[in-house]
Structure formats: structure tokens, C-alpha cells
Amino acid sequence: MLQRSLGYFPELRNHSITVGYTQKYLGSATVIYRKGTLANLIIRLRARNVTYQTIGHELTHLIQALAFGDRSGRRSSIPGRIPSGEKQCDIWTLAREPLFCDDAPTYIKMPRIVRDHWPDYAEAVRDLCISAIEKRNTQRQYIRWLEDQITKLPAAQARKKTAGTQLMLPW
């Protein structure tokens, strides 16, 4: 799973990543700098029930941290850089590739029905994440916009299911 996930992170291609396990969290990521130069990239994953979403989330944290290490400008203002933060990490992970939509993100607020029926909503949420990233250039509250749109998904899904469906009798 890790090898497949790394293929979608070309930013990490020339870096060595130490992989360990954790029992406490789904995962964690650490970047260590010594005297201003990159010394170590580390991710730790829970050994059981690892999902592509968790792997992608932790790899996205590494990209965020690599940008943090470059102190040449404001991190959030440089186009193409992933802003720091857990919600931002979830958004950019889901938008990166459908592979990372195998499990609901941890930090984005969403109705329980969306989380409980994630496979039914994953594609729509991913599309909204892509739209939110585009909106970020002009709309400061893009995360609030995203979470508001996700809140509306169950009602839209219900309308889609009931519109034009005909009941079939079993005989």
C-alpha cells in the first residue's frame, strides 16, 4: 500500500522516508531538520486497518513540512504549496487521487450520514475538495465553504435517488 501511495507523491521521490508503526494514533508524520538541512522524514502508521487515506494524509504532512523548512517566503502565499493544518491536509489528500478516498477523512467536518456511508459520498466530497482548492485563490473561507457544501450532500443524494425511480415488484 505504501509503495503504491508513494507513486502519487512526486515531491517525495528523491527523499528517503523512515516508516514505523504506532498504536496510539492512525498515523503521524515528522520532518527533522539539523542546522537548516533536511535530516529525516518519518511516518508512523497504525499496523491494523491501515487505509490509503491515512497513508496519503501522512505523506501530505511530509510535503507540508518540507515547505515549512524552506523559510524563503510566507508558506501560505506561495502558489502550489499546501498550507499547514490538519483540515488542509485532508483536503489536499482527497483531491490528489481517488485512491485516497477509501476512508472518510478525520478532520473535515461532515454529517454523520456522510461519514457512515462514505463510499456513497466519496466521489462528491473529492470533487468538492478540488473545487475548494480552486476557490482558495479568491475565497479566504474556502474550508468553511467546503464544509457547508458537504453538509448539503445528503439532501442532494436523497433527491437524486427519489427522482425518476420506479418501484419494481418481485414477481
C-alpha positions in Angstrom: 0.0 0.0 0.0 2.8 2.4 0.9 4.6 1.8 -2.3 1.5 2.4 -4.4 0.7 5.6 -2.4 4.2 7.0 -2.9 3.7 6.9 -6.7 1.2 9.8 -6.3 3.7 12.0 -4.4 6.4 13.0 -6.8 7.6 15.7 -4.4 8.9 12.9 -2.2 10.6 10.9 -4.9 14.2 12.0 -4.1 13.8 11.6 -0.3 14.3 8.7 2.0 11.4 8.1 4.3 11.6 6.0 7.5 8.4 4.1 8.2 7.4 2.9 11.6 4.3 1.9 13.4 2.2 3.5 16.2 -0.5 2.1 18.4 -1.8 5.4 19.7 -3.0 7.2 16.5 -4.0 6.4 13.0 -0.7 7.8 11.9 1.9 10.6 12.4 4.5 12.4 10.3 7.7 14.0 11.4 10.3 16.0 9.5 13.6 16.6 11.2 16.0 19.4 10.2 19.5 19.8 11.6 21.3 23.1 11.1 18.8 24.1 8.5 19.1 21.0 6.3 16.7 18.1 6.0 17.9 15.2 8.1 14.9 12.8 8.3 11.4 12.1 7.0 9.4 9.8 9.3 5.9 8.4 9.1 4.3 6.1 11.6 1.2 4.2 10.8 -1.1 2.0 12.9 -0.4 -1.6 12.0 -4.0 -2.7 11.8 -6.6 -1.4 9.4 -4.3 1.0 7.5 -6.1 2.9 4.8 -4.8 4.7 1.7 -6.4 7.8 3.2 -4.3 7.6 6.3 -1.1 6.9 4.3 -1.9 9.8 1.9 -2.7 12.1 4.8 0.7 11.4 6.5 2.6 11.8 3.2 0.8 15.1 2.6 2.1 16.2 6.1 5.6 15.5 4.9 5.1 17.8 1.9 3.7 20.5 4.2 6.7 20.1 6.5 9.1 20.3 3.6 7.6 23.6 2.6 7.9 24.8 6.2 11.6 24.0 6.1 12.0 26.4 3.2 11.9 29.8 5.0 12.4 31.9 1.9 8.8 33.2 1.9 5.4 33.0 3.5 4.3 29.4 3.2 0.6 30.0 2.6 1.1 32.7 0.0 3.2 30.7 -2.5 1.0 29.1 -5.2 1.1 25.4 -5.4 2.2 24.9 -1.7 -0.1 23.0 0.6 -1.0 25.2 3.6 -0.3 23.8 7.0 -3.1 22.3 9.1 -5.0 19.1 9.5 -8.1 20.1 7.6 -5.9 21.4 4.7 -4.0 18.1 4.8 -7.3 16.2 4.4 -8.5 18.4 1.6 -5.3 18.1 -0.4 -5.0 14.4 0.2 -8.6 13.7 -1.1 -8.0 16.0 -4.1 -4.7 14.3 -5.0 -6.1 11.0 -6.2 -9.3 8.8 -5.9 -7.1 6.1 -4.3 -7.0 8.2 -1.1 -10.8 8.2 -0.9 -11.1 4.7 0.6 -12.0 6.0 4.0 -13.6 9.2 5.4 -11.1 12.0 6.3 -10.7 12.6 10.1 -10.6 16.3 10.3 -13.1 17.7 7.8 -16.4 18.3 9.4 -19.2 16.3 7.9 -22.6 15.0 8.8 -22.6 11.6 10.4 -24.6 10.1 7.5 -21.8 11.1 5.1 -19.1 9.6 7.4 -21.2 6.4 8.0 -21.9 5.9 4.2 -18.6 7.2 3.0 -18.4 5.1 -0.2 -21.7 6.7 -1.4 -20.3 10.2 -0.9 -16.5 9.8 -1.5 -16.5 11.0 -5.2 -18.7 14.0 -4.4 -16.6 15.0 -1.5 -13.4 14.6 -3.5 -14.9 16.9 -6.3 -15.8 19.4 -3.6 -12.2 19.3 -2.3 -10.8 20.0 -5.8 -13.3 22.9 -6.1 -12.3 24.2 -2.6 -8.6 24.3 -3.6 -9.5 26.3 -6.7 -11.6 28.7 -4.6 -8.7 29.2 -2.2 -7.1 31.6 -4.7 -10.0 34.0 -4.4 -12.0 33.0 -1.3 -10.3 33.1 2.1 -13.0 31.0 3.8 -12.7 28.0 1.4 -12.7 25.4 4.2 -16.0 26.8 5.6 -17.4 26.8 2.0 -16.3 23.1 1.6 -17.8 22.0 4.9 -21.1 23.8 4.1 -21.2 22.1 0.7 -20.5 18.7 2.3 -23.4 19.3 4.8 -25.8 19.7 1.8 -24.8 16.4 0.2 -27.2 14.1 2.0 -30.2 16.1 0.8 -28.9 16.2 -2.7 -28.3 12.5 -2.7 -31.8 11.8 -1.4 -33.3 14.0 -4.2 -31.2 12.1 -6.8 -32.4 8.7 -5.5 -36.1 9.5 -5.4 -36.3 11.4 -8.7 -37.5 9.2 -11.5 -37.2 5.9 -9.8 -39.9 3.3 -10.3 -40.8 0.6 -7.8 -40.3 -3.0 -9.2 -42.4 -5.9 -7.9 -40.5 -9.1 -7.1 -42.7 -11.3 -9.4 
